[in-house]
């Protein structure tokens, strides 16, 4: 294992521990000024010998394959790829109103269970309107072409001001893409338990095959599964512009994986946490490469 890889992951773990003692966020990364310096601990999965079939919605793409025969592209791949041809986004974003809560109960911007948020269809998945509004704003402000997007820190004051306005169901009319990306990561990081934090550790660490990826998805409820598939599709969109934004699939997984375990747990074992984050980074990358493959990117 290359020394730089270990240092990068350890630095991300240190950031999480700093947060427990009052740091503003995980974004203040010491990883360096160029995202191309970030490396993964494992190579992407080998390309299939033939292009994966594009299965239309409602087909038998999700049916189990015969015993002992691994699917060429797991369901997550075809699911993430099944978006409208033009990729049309909902009419949400800067200055546009959105619903925060699903019912009459007051809902916090960050930290509520997924089931309490009002949802909207985006990229074929039902996900919270608040995070879709942030994504639409990121696209509208040129975030897909911003170098280091999702890696560079946002402005703390701007993020705090945006959060207050979001509590009223709208976004500021002017905010930087770096700050918007930070808010998306904050939404993920503050989900109770996180998207992956409630999974048995072996489900994450053993996701090294097609069957392992499907096993991981099977352990998520429908809201968590939708959120994860949506996030993978977001990564596909960002990675398409990697020549400009310098954020390829590996870089995106490295900066997003630590945010998928929920709020930091002060009683957790640092070394166990380190190994789990490393495994989650590899797992997220494998799922993302399946999604990219199925999307034909």
C-alpha positions, 0 to 999 in steps of 0.5 A: 500500500502506498504511503500517500494513500494511508496518509490521505485516509488518516488525515480524513479520520483525524478531521472527524476527531477534530470535529468532535472537539469543535472544528467547523466541518470536515471540509478543511482537508490538509490533503493538498491543493490538487485533487489529482494527488488523491489516490484510492487503495484499490483499482476499479473493477475489471471491465466486462468482456461485453457491454452491459445490457440496458434494461428498460424500466419494468424489465427483469433486470433485478431478477436474481441470476442463476445460482453461482452466476454473478450478474454482469452489472448489479441492479445498482448499475441499471438503477442509477443509469435509468434517468431521463434522456435529457437528465432534466432536473426539478425546478428547484435551486437558488431562490426557488421554494421547496418543502422541507418536511413531509408533514406538519411536524417541524423538521430540521434542515440537517439531522432528521430521519429521511422519512421526515423530509418531503421528497421529489423525483430526481434521477429516477429516485425519490429523495429529500427536496432539500438536498435536490434543491442544493444539487440543482443550485450547484449545477446552476452555479457552475459547480460541475466545472469547479475545480476541487468540487466536494473537496474544497471547503465552503465559506462557514458564514455563507453556509450558516446563512444558507442553513437558516434560510433553508429552514424556511424552505428556500436557498439564498439567491447567491452562494458559491458552489463550494459552499453548496457542495459542503451543505450537501455533505453536511446533509449526508453526514448528519443523517441519523446513523448515516447511509452506511453507519447502521450496516454490519461492518462485514457488509461493507468490508466484504463488498468486493464482488457483484454479490457483495454489492447486491447484499449491501443494497439489500440491507438498506431500506427503500429510502436509504437505497434511493438516497445512495443510488441518487448520490451515485448518479450525482457522482457520475455527473460530476466525474463526467467533467473530471477533465475540468473539475479534477474530481474523478470517481476515486477522488469523489469516493474518498471525500464522500465516504467519511460522510456516510456514517452519520455524526461522529461517535466519540466512543468509537475505536479510532482504528476500527473507524479508519478501517471502516472508512477505507472499506467504505471508500472502496465499496463506494468506488465499486458501486460508482464504477458499476453505475458509470459502466451501466450509464455508458459513460 
